[in-house]
Amino acid sequence: MDETSENLGPEQHNLNGNEAFKAGDFHAAYKHYSKAIKRVNPKCAKYYTNRARASLKLKRYAIAYDDADEALKIDPANVKAHYCKGEALFGRLDYQLAQDQFEKALQLTPHDNNIRLKIDECKSLQHDKEVHQDEVQKTMHANTTKECENLMAELKKGRLPISKNFDRSLVDSAAMKKEMGVLEATVPIVIEAHCYRDGLRGKQQDYAKAMELFRKAADMGNAEAQHNLGVLYGSAKNGPVDFAKALHYFKMATSQSLFQLSGVPRLGVALAHNALGNYYSNGLGVERDLDKAFQHYQLSAAGGDPFGMSNLGVAYVEGRGTPVNMPKAIEMYTKSAEKNHPVAQYNLGSIYALGKHGVEKNIRLARDWYTKAAANNYSLAKVALATLEEPSFGSSHGSSLGSSLGSLQKAAESGAAEAMYMLGEAYEKGVDGQDPDIEQALHWFQKAAKQNLPVAQYRLGLLYLNKIPTSVEPNRINKGVKYIRDAAQLNDPQAQLMLSGFYRYGDYGNKRDIAKANSWLSKAKENCVDIPSALLDVLNKKEESNIEFEQKLRRVQKWELSQGLTDNNATEPITNQERILRYSRSKFEKRFDDPERAKEFFEESNTFTGLVEQGRASTSILHPTTSNTDIEDRYSLDKLAAYANTRVGDIMIAAKQHYLRGIGFLRDGEIRGFAHELFQAFKLCDFVCSIPEALCKSGLYILQDFILKNPHDAEAKFIIAMLSVSLKQPFSTVISILDECVKLRPQEPAFYKFRGSMKAFSDRYKDAVSDFDVAVQILGPKDGYSAYYMRAAAKRQDIQMAKSTLLDYQVYLEHAPPGDRKIPEALYSMAMCYCMMTDMEKAAEFYDRGLEAEAKRLPIFGPFDFPPKAVIGSLLKMASFSKHIKKCPISMCEKKAKKACSRCNKVWYCSEEHQKAHWKEHKLVCAKK
């Protein structure tokens, strides 16, 4: 296969890439396009833009940007390349730069409405971004200008500011004099440039003049001017963005030392290091390099820049260019917050409010930091402060709710859009047991919508469409559609889904347009919206043409007239979607031989839809080990003793003994023994290893120190991964640790099992199946029964793999010890598979077996909670009602009848062929009627 692939030409690789792209396999598409690029000479712009498209789907924005840029070097008028470059910048949240690229694409194709939509979206999101950042930026500029003025005041006195520990005898006086001369010559120029940049001291804002002055001071060696030139070249505030020049001036500033000879920070250097950190972190004009970004953030923090300290804190939290280190993150956030940086203050408040990343929850500290961030006009902090530790709206705790509402009202009145939205939501639901106040909800949603908050625009649209009568607002439909459209353009997935429906059914004054419907649906899917099951049914059928749709509407109208359901005199119009649904339900009801059965079927159908829409159909593959906050250990040796001499009991007891020995080793300072024993415990039975939260934190720090000296200890790294899960660290962090374990010991099946589980939690089911495949191959069915269960649970997410899923569950049931904890779940899951295969008889059989296994479940496992059980039960009920649907009268035909005789409307048939075959017999009866 590899040899064949090697012999393919570039165009064939490109075509293979296109096929993979259409199939949704973007990794394979990327590889094919890369091979096409490698084999072609001279370079071909098409291959670069195709690879950029694949990279965009994989969210590799830096690579997509570089490929689009390369395509433009080959073909400057390539529309797709401009568009891909814009999408890459959009994905990196650089909305202004993205807008520039989309506008270039639009110049080449002036009639492309999709590009116009993207430009509008960029404008709206850029405005929203600037609203959030403006106050922080103003504060930073004001502080810098003040520092320059203070420096100038000292220079006028004929001296340089000096640090407390400055020793003049260690400094060359000539060098000191030279440095002072540069500052005396350049600081007044920099202050004047600040005034032109920000419109201060009677100066009209003039970026061109500011840049001219900054350039003059920069050429004389002033780092503050060099940094500001970099910022202006990178911000499109005075012409097109020029990353190359921005990087040039940032690097010019960072080539100078962080501190002056007098020991005080050199203005501009630390800020330039922070800017370079951002450029390397986001891949702006350079290849993305998190290690370099981290190094620049470190230098920026060392120079005393609060922005650099805050970004360094983010790097430690998210493991960007460095291992995750929460103590260091809190240290950096705290230093930045103490310098009054609102983002760091907010981040600290969030860590303490939620008890995130293994840090103990502390509401008092959270409130203190949120208060400081809110005082600095950081809107998210105002919202967080208003809702800190308060019950949700609609609860029975009236007094607390009133207090929360008051805090939220203050935050909303101060201009926080998120608070306005939450206040509108509260009034729509009803406050303190009172009826909903739609007028107040409308007022606050409108205020939040004016600040371009997409979710507020969406909810405002719903209010106009569903809850505000035409008598109150005659233009409600137009307003509702406008706000839904605004929210969709700002990337709200629910609004995109709803707008797709408007175009699919021609509702609310929108002309039916399947292309637009599918376009908005595609955007909603990209934003991970949950598609309602009713819509999935529609999408799985062949798309109706406009003529076919009009014919359907005429049939609906004819039926409505026969039923007296015309809406000519109705004050609130009904949508085409609702009309078609009502008509389809009526047709389906006729297929039942008993109207009561039809009613029961639809009631159960509503129950089933509710369960699915609530997300109850999903289930975990392997419960993550959580920290134990219970005083009493459910799986203590005393309790497990009752199950001794049974296979499942002996496994749990052996695992618990390993676990307890490991804890003993930890107390004795034997870290290698601690890691080994816990590893053996997790391999045998992970759920008995319920580690106390305090021990998780201390154990994690101890093991991290141990790994620094023993970097090849795979078992210690595995336990770090498990403790990270307990402390609710991101799954991506855990997976990266398990990747290292696999590299160190590629034949250890436990590493593949647990890595597969983490991938499944991250919805990476195909990757998870690959890991479980390896575990199964190493262990075999007898020792690897749990891996078969995990693989089946991952496969079950794909309906095409239902048969393969059943085989894996069967292997698990054959080899799992009697009484194993997962047996009921396996049986219910098999019932679900048979439901997907429409074999309801088998589904009922395995559902009943699941009930029996659940009744026999060992008490030590605690309450049974498997949400798909309710979904399967609902499906089986609907199937039982379906037995009462009319059958085709042809002998030996067991198919359900779908079409009634058009003359008598009494006899039903499964197909037109059977109706013709039965006509000789039926026409005698039919003619008499």
N, C-alpha and C positions, 0 to 999 in steps of 0.2 A: 504493500500500500504506500509506503514512504517513497519507494523508487518511482512509482507511477506519479506521485505528487511532485517529485523532483523534476520529472520530464515535462511537466505541463508548462505551457507558455504563459506570459503575463496576462493576456486577455482571458484565457481560460480560468486562471486564478481569480481574476476580477469577476467573471461570471459566477464562479463558485461562491465568491464572497457575497454577491448579490442574492443568491439563493439562500445562503445561511442567514443573511440579514432579514430577508422576507420571512424566514422561519423563526426569527426571534433569537437565533444563536449568535449573539453579537461577538462573543469571544472568537468563535470560528471565523466569522466574517473578518474580524480584525487581522487574524493570521493570514487569511487568503489575500487580503489587500496588501499586507506587508510583503508577501512573496511576489505579488505583481509589481510592487514598487522596486523590489530588489532586482527583478529580472529585466525590467524595461530600460532601454537606452535609446534616445534621450528621455529625460523625465517626462511623465504624463500627469497633467493637473487632475484629470478625472480620478486616477487611483488615489491621489492624496485627499481629494474631497470625500471619496467613498470611505477611506479609512478614518477621516475626521468624523463622519456620520456615525460610524461604529463606536468610536471613542466617546462621542457625546452620549450614546445610549448607555455606555459603561461608566459614564460620569468621570471620564478621564479628560478633564477640561484643558489641562495644560498641553497634553499631546494633541488634542483636537485643534487647539489654537495654533500650535506649531505646524501641523499638517495643512491647515487652511492658509496659513501665511506662506508656506512653501508653494502651494497651488497658485497663489496670487503672484508670486515671483515668476512663475511660468506663464500664467495667463491673467494679467491685471484686470481683465473685464469678466472674470468668472463669477457669475452671480452666486452659484452654490458655495463657492469659497468664502465670499463676503458673508453669506448667511451663516455658514458654519462657524466662522470666526466670531460673528455676533452671538451665536448660541453658546459658544465656549466662554465668552466674556460674561454673558448672562448667567451661566451656571456658576461663575465665580463671583456673582453679585456685583459686577462692574457694569451697572446699568447704563451709565453715560457713554462708556466706550462701546458697549454693545449697540446702543442706539446709533452711534456714528457708523458702525458697520452695516446695520440694517438700512440706514438711509442711503449708503453707497449702493447696496443691492437694489433698493427701490429706484434709484436713478437709472439703473440698467434695465429694470422691468417695472415701469411706472404703474401698471394695472394689477399688480399682485396684492390682493387684499390681505393675504396672510402676513406679508411683510409689514403692511400698514398696522395690522393688529399688534405685531411684535413691537413696533415703534411706540405705539400708544401705551403698551404694557411697560416698556422701559421708562417712558416719561413718568408714569404714575408711580412705579416702584422707586425711581430715583428721587422723586419728590418726597415719598414716604421715608426713604433712607436719610435724606438731608434733614427732615424734620427731627428725627431721632438724634442725629449727630451734631446738629447745629450748635446746641448749647455747649456740648463738650468741646467743640472746635473753638468756639468763642472764648471759652475759659482758657484753653491752651494758648491762644493768640494773646489774650490779655496778660497772662502770666509771663510769656516770653517778652512781650513789649516792656513790662514792668522790670524784668530782670535786666534788659538792655539799659533802661533808664537808670537803674540803681548802679550798674556798672559805670555808666557815663558820669554819674555824680561822684563816684570814687575817683575816676580818672581826672576830673576837674580839680580835685584836691591834690593831684600829683602823686597818686598811689594806686596800687592794685589791691583788690580784695584778697585777703590771705586766709588760709585755713588755720584752725587752732594749733595744729601740730607742725606748722611751717617753720623750717629752720633756714634762715637766710644764708647762713655760712655754707650750706650745701649747694647753693644755686649760683651759677655764673651771672654776675651782675650785668655783663654786656648782653647776654641772652635775654635777661629779664627786661632790660631797657628796650631791646628790639621788639619783644612781645608787647610791651606797653605802647610802643610807638604805633604798631599795627592796629591795636585796639583804639587808640585815640583817633586814628585816621578813619577807621571803618565804622565804629559804633554809631556815630551821628548819621551816617548814610543808611545804616540798617534800620535805625529808628524811623527815619523819613520814609523808607520803603514799607515798613509796617503800616505807617499812616495811610499811604496810598493803597495798600492791599486791603485794609479793613475800613477805609473811609473815616479815619479818626482826625481830630484836631482841625476840623474845618476843611480837610482835604476830601475831594470827591474820589470815590473808589475808582482806581485806574490800574488794572493788572499789568498793562504794558509798561507804565511808568515804574511800577513796583519792581517788575522784572529787570528793567534797565538799571535801577539803583542796586538791586541785589547782585546783579552780574558785576557791577563795578566793585562792590565790596568783596565779592567772591574771588575776583581776580587778584585782589590784594591780600587774600589768605584768610578771610573771615569765615569760620565754619558755620555760623548761624545763617549767613547769607547763602552759603553753598547748600545748606539743608533746605532753605526756603525755595531756592531755584529748583531743586529736585522735586519738591512738593508741587510747585506750579506747573512744571513740565509734565508731571504725571497726573494732573487733575483736569485738563482740558478747559481751564478757566481763561486762558488767553490763546486760543487757537487749538489745533489738533494735538492730541496726546503724543508725546515723544518719550517712550520708555528708555531709549538709549541715552538721551540727554539727562533724563531724570536719574538714571543709574550712574552716569558720569559724575554728576554733582554730589550725589549721596556718597559715592566712593571717595570723591575728593575730600569731603568733610570727614569721613571715617579714617582717612589716612593720617589725620592729626590725632594727637594723644587725647585721651578722655579728660585729662586735667591740665590746667595751666601750670606754669612753673611755681606759682604761688600756692598750688595745692587745691584750688577751687575748681569745680567742673567747668570745662570749656563749653560755652553755649553753642548748641547746634550739633555737637558730635554724638551725644547719646541719642538725640532725636533721629539723627541720620542712621544710626545703627538700628533703631527700631523700624525705620522705614525700609531699610534693606531686609530686615527680618520679614516684614510683610511681603515684600517683592519675592523673596525666595519661598515663602510659605505658599503664595498663591501662583507662582510661576509667571510673574509679570515681566516680560522682556528677558527672562532668564529661564533656564530649566528648573522646574520645581525641585527644591532641595531642602527637606525639613531639618537636616543636620546643620546646614549653613544658617537657616532661619533661627534655629535654637541658639547657635553661637552668637549671632548678632543681638538677639534678645538678651542674652547674658551680659554682653558688653553694654547694651543700653541700660540695663538695670544697674550694672556696676557704676555707670555714670550718673545714676540718680534720677533717670527719667521714669515717671510713674506709668507712662504708656508701655514702656519696655518691661517694667516690672509686672504689669497686668498681663501682657502677652506671654511673658515667661511663665506666669501662673497657669495660663491656659495650656501651654505646652506640657507642663508637669501633670495637669489633670488628664489630658487626652493622650499623653504618651507621644507627642510630636517631636521627633528628633532626640528623644530621651525616654528612659523607662518611666512609667507612671510613678509619681512620688507625691502623695497628698500632703505630707508635712511641709515639703518645700513649696508646694503650690500655695498653701495657706500662708506661709511665710512671705512669699512674693506678693500675693493679694493684699496681705495686711500692710506691707510697706507701701504699696501703691495707694491703698485706701487711706492710709494716714497722711498721704500727700494730697488727699481730697479728690482722687480719681473716681468718678461715679460708677464706671463699669466694674472696677475692682470691688467697690463697696457693695454693689448689687450682687456680684458673683459670690462674695463672702456671705452675704445674707442668704443666698440660695443654698449654699452648702450647709449652713447651720439650720436653716428652716426645714430642709428635707432630710437632714442627716445623711447626705450623699457621700459616696466613695469611702465608706468606712469611717466617716467622721460622726461623732456623737451629736445627736439632735440637740439644739440649744435655741429655744425660741427667743429668749432675752437678747442674746447676741445677734440673732437674725433681725430682730426688730431694730436694734441699735444701728446696724449697718444699712438696712433698708431706709431708715429715717435719714441717715446722712446722704445716701444716694438721692433720695427724693428731694432733699434740701438743695441738691445740685441740679434740680430739674430733670432727673432721669425718670422718664414716664413709666418704664416697666417697674421701677422700684415703688412708685406711688400705688400701682395696682397691687403689687405683692404685699405691700404694707397694709393695704385696705382689706385684703382677704387672708392675712396671716392667722392660721390656727382658728378660723371661724367655720361654723357648719355651713353646708351648702344651702342655697335658697330652696324654700319649700319644706324645710325641716320643721320640727315641732318646737324648737327652742326659740321662742319668740324674742326674748330680751336680747340674746346674743345676736340674733339676726338683725334686730333693729340697730345694734351697735355696729355691726358689719356694714349695713346699708349706709349708715352715717359716714363711716370712714370711706366707703366707696364713693359716696356723693362728693366728699371733699376732693378726692383724687380726680374725679370726673370734672369738677368745676375748675380744677387747676389746669385742665387741658389734656389729661392723659386719655388718649383714644381708647385704649384697652379697658379702662375703668368705665368710660361712657358705654362701651358695648356691654360690659357685664351688668351695668345698672339697667340698661334696656332689657337685657335678658331676664333680670330679676323681676322687673315690672310686668313683663309679658307672662311670666309664670305665676305671679302673685306673691305678695310679701306679707309675712306674719299672718298667714291664714286668710288674707283678704282676697277678693276677686282680682283677676288680672287687670292691670291698668294699661290698656292698649295705647291711650293717648300719650302717657308718659314713656312707654316703650318706644313709640314712634319718635318722640322728641329726642331721646338719647341715642337711638340708632342713627337718626339723621345727623346728629352732631359727630358721631364717630365716623359715619360714612363720608362726611366732608373732609375728614383727615385721611381718606383713602385706605381705611381699614377694610380689607376684602370681606371678612366674615360679617361685619356690620352691614355692608352693602347687600350681602346675600340675605341676611335676616330681614332687612328693611324691604327687600323685594318680596319675600314671602309674606310679610305683613300686608303689603298692598294687594297681593294676589289672593290671599286666603282669609284675612281677618278684618279688613277695612271694607265696609259695604260701599257700593257705588253711590248710594244716597249721600254718603259723607264726602267721598272723593270721586267725582265723576270720571276723572282721568286716571283712576287707580291702576288700570291694566297697563297703560303706557308707562307709568312710573315704575310699576313692579318689574316689567320686562327690562327697563333701562337699568335699574339697580342690579338685577341678576346679571345682565350683560357686563356692567362695570366690574362686578366681583369676579366674573369669569375671566375677564381680560387681566385682572390682577392675580390670576392663577389660583382662585378658590375652586377646589375640585368639585364640591357639591353644586356650585353655581354652573360650572362647566357641564356637569352631568344634566342639570335641569335645562340648560340652554340647548343641549343636544336633543332633548325630548321635544322642545318647542319646534325645532326644525324638522324632526322626524315625523311629527303629527300635524304640522302646520297650525300650531296653537298660538293664541294671544296675538293675532295679527301678523305673525311671521309666515312668509311663504314657505311651503314645504321644500326642503333642500337637503337631500340625503348626504351630499358631499360635505356640507357644513355640519350636519348632525354627526357624521362619523369623525370629522375633524375635531369637534369639541369633545366627543366621547374619547377619542384617542388621547387628548390632553388630560382629561379626567383620569384615565387609566394610568398615565405617566405619573400622576400625582397620587397614585395608590388609593383611589376611591373604591369603596365597596359597591359593586354593581348589583342592584336589586335582582332577585331571582326572576321576577316577572319580565324584566328587561332582557335578561339573559335568554329567556325563552324566545323573545322576539328576534334577538340578534342571531340565534341559531337557525332561524328560518330564512328562506330565500327573500332577499329584499324586494319589496313591491315597487313597481314602476308608478309614476304619478297617475297614469290612466287607471291602473289596477286599484290604486288607493281611492281615487274618485268614485270608482264603481262600488267599492266597499262602503264608502260614506253614503252613497245613494241607497244601498241595501239597509244600512243602519237607519237612515231617515225614514224609509218605508216601514220598517219595523216599529220605529218610534211613533209614527202616525197611527199604526194599528193598535198600539198600546196606550195611546193618549198621553205620550211623554214628550210632546213638542215643547220647546222652550221659548216659543215666540214671545210669550208674555212674562217670561222670567226676568227678574231684575238682575240676577247674578248668572251669567252665561256658563254653560258647561263646556269643557274642552273636548276636542276630538278624541283625545286619549281616553278620557272618562266615558265618552259615548261608546267607543269601540269596545272598551272593557265591559260595559253594561250589556251590550248586545251579545258579546261572546259568552258571557256568563249565562244569559238567558238561553242561548242555543245549547250550551252544555247541560243546563238543568233538564232540558227536554229529553236528553239521552238516558235519564234515570227512570226506572219504572215506578218509583215512589218519590213524590216531591219532598217528603220529610228526609229521605236519604240524601237528596241533593242539598238540602239545607245543612244537614250534618257534615256533609263533605266540605262545603265551603267554609263552615265554622272551623273545621280542623285544618283546612288549607290556610286560613288566616293565622291559626296558632303556629303552624309549621313555618310560615313566612316570618312571623315575629321572632321565632327561635333563631332562624338563620340570620335575619338582619341584625340581631343582637350579638352575633358572632359566637353563638353557643355551639356551632358545629365544629369549631376548632378544638384541638386538644394538644397537650404537650406530649413530646416524645419521651422525654426523660425529665422528671422534675428536678430543677436545679437544686443543689444542696443549699439550704438556707440556714442562716445562723439561728441558733436555738435560744429563744427568749423565754421559754417555759422554765419554771422552777423545777418541774419534774420531768425526767427523761422518759419518753414513751418507750424507748428501746433499751432500757436498763437490763443488765444481766439477770436481775431478779425476775423481771417480767418475761424475759426470753426463756427462762428456765422451764416454763410451762410447755414449751414447744420442743424441748430437747428430744433427741432420738427420732426426729422427723427430718427429712432432707432439707426442707426450707428452713426449719428451726435451727438445724446445725450450721447451715450457711450463715444465718444472721448472728448466731453466737460466736462463730469463728471470726467474723468481721468485727464484732464488738470487742472481742479480746485483742485483736490487732490494734484497734482504735485506742483502747485503754492503755496498752503497752506504749503506744506512740506518745500519748499525753504524758506518761511517766518519763519517757526519754526526754521530752521537752523540758519538764521540770528539773531534770538532772543536767540540762545543758548539752545533751547528746543529740545534736540537730540531725545528723545523718540517720540515726536510729529512729528519730521522730518521723522523718520523711519516709523512710522505708516502711515502717509499720502502718502509717496512714495510707500509703500507696496500696499495701496489701488489703487493707480494710475497704478502700474504695473499689478495688478490683472485685472483691467478693460481693459486697452489698453496700452501695453508696448511701442509701437512705438511713442506715443506722448511725452514720457519721454526722450527727447533728452537733456541730461545733458551736459553743457559746460565742456570742458576738465579740466580747472582749478578747477572747483567745484567738479569734480570727484576725483581729487587728495586730495583736502582738506577734502572733505566729507569722503573719505576712512580713512584718518588718524584720524579724529574726531570719527568716528564710531568704529574704532579699540580700541581707548582709552575707549570709552563708554562700549564696550563689556567686557573689563577687569573688570569693576565694575558690569556689568549686564550680566553675562555669559549665562543666560537663556532667553534672549530676541531674539526670533526666527525672528521677523520682522527686527530687526537691522542687524542680520546676513544675512538675505535674501538681504537686500540693499547692504551690503558689497559684496555679490556675484555678484549683477548686476553692481556695480561700477567696480568690477574686470574685468568683461567682457568688459566694456567700455574702460578700460585701457589695454585691450588685454593681460591679464594674462592667463596662460595656462588653458585649460578647466578642466584639472585634479584638479587644485586648486579650481576652481569654484564648481566642483562637490563635492569635500570634504566639502566645506562650506555648500552646500545644503543638504548633508548627515546629518549634525548637525541640520539643520532646521527641517528635517523630523523626527529626533529622538525627538526633543522638541515638535513638533506639528504634530503627524502622521495623523491627519484627515484634514490637510490643503491641498486642491487639487493644489493650485498654486505652492507649493513646488515640487510636482511630475511633473507638466507640465514643469516647467523650468528646473528641473534636467533631465527630459527626452530629452528636447531640447539640453542640453549640451552634453548628451551622444550620441545623434544623430550626433552632430558636430564632435564628436570623433570617428565616424563610429561604435559605439556600438549600432547597431540598435535593436537587440533583447532586450538588457537592456532598451533601450528607450521605446520600446513597452510595457514592463512590467510597467514602471512608468505611461505611458499614460493610461494603463488598470485601474490602481488605481484611477487616476483622473476622468476617465469616470464613474467608479462605484460610486464615491462620488457625482458627479455633475449630472449625467443623461444627456440625449440628449438635453434638452431645455437650460440648463445653461452651458453645457459642449461641445457645438458645436465646439469650437476651439480645444478642446482636441481630438475630433474625427478627425479633420483635421490633427493635428500633428501625431496622431497614424497612419492615412492612409499614410502620407508622409514617416513615418519610415518603414511601411510595404511594401511600393512600391519598396524598394530596393531588395525585395525577390520575384522573379517571381512566386514562388509557392503560394504566398499569394495574387495573383492578385484579386481573387473574394472577399476575405475578405476586401481588400483595397477598392474595389468599393463600398461595403456596408458602410464603414466608410465615404467615400466621400459623399455618398447619404444622410446619416444622417446629415452631416455638411450642405449640400445644403438645406435640409428641414428646418433647425432651425436657420441658420445664417441670420442676418438682411439683407434686400435688400441693395445692394451697398457695402457689406463687401469687404474689400481689397483683400481677398484671393479667391474670387469666380472664377475669370478667371483661376487662377492657379489650382484650384480643377478640373475644367472642362477639362483643357488641360491634367492634370494628369490622369483623367479617360480615356481620349483618348489614352494616352500612355499604360494604363493597357489593353485596348481592342486590341491595336496593339500587345502586348505581348501574348494575347490570340488568335491572328490571326483573330479577328473579325473586319475586316477593315471597314465594313459598319457602325458598332456602333462607331468605332474610328472616322470616318469622321463626324458622327452626333455630337459627343461631341466636336470635334475640331471646328466645325462651331458654336456651342453654346459658346465655349470659345471666339471665335472672336467677337460674339455679346456682351458678358459680358465685354470684354476688351474695346469695343467701348463705353459702358455705364459707364465705371469706373470713379469714382469721380476725378475731376481734382486735388484736394488737395493731392492725393496720389503720384503725380509726374509721371515720365516716367515709363512705364511697362517693366520689364526685367525678363523674365522667359526662360532661355536657352533651356529647352526641347521642347518648342514650335517649334523651327526650326527643331529639330530632327523629331518630329511627322509629320510636314509638308512634310519633305523629304520622310518619310516612306509611307505616303499617296500617294505621287506622284509616287513612285515606284510601289505601289499597282495598281494605275490606268494604268500604262504601262503594268503591268502583265495581264491585261484583254485581251491584244492582243496576249497572248501566245496561241499556237494552242490547241484546245480542242479535246478530244477523240471522234471519229465519232459514237460510240455506242449510240443508242437512250437513252435518259434520263440520260446519264452519263455527269456530269458537271466537272469532274476532269480534271486537266491540263495534257496534253500529255507529256511524257518524252522520248519515244522511237519511232524511225521511222521504217517503214518497210524496212528490209535489202535489198530487191530486187529493189524497185522503189525509196526508200528514199523520198517519197512524202507524204504518209499518216502516221499520228502519233497516238500513243496509250498511254493510261495511265498505262497499265499493259499487261503482256504476255497473261493472260487469255482473255482479251478483244480483243487482236490481233487475237487469235485463233477463237474466236466467230465471228469475222468479216471477216475471211478469205474466206468463201464461196462467199460472195458478192464482196470482194476486188480482189480475184484472177482473175476475168474476166478482170478487168481494169488493174491489175498489169501485166498480161500475155501479154497484147497488147503493153506495154511500152518497 
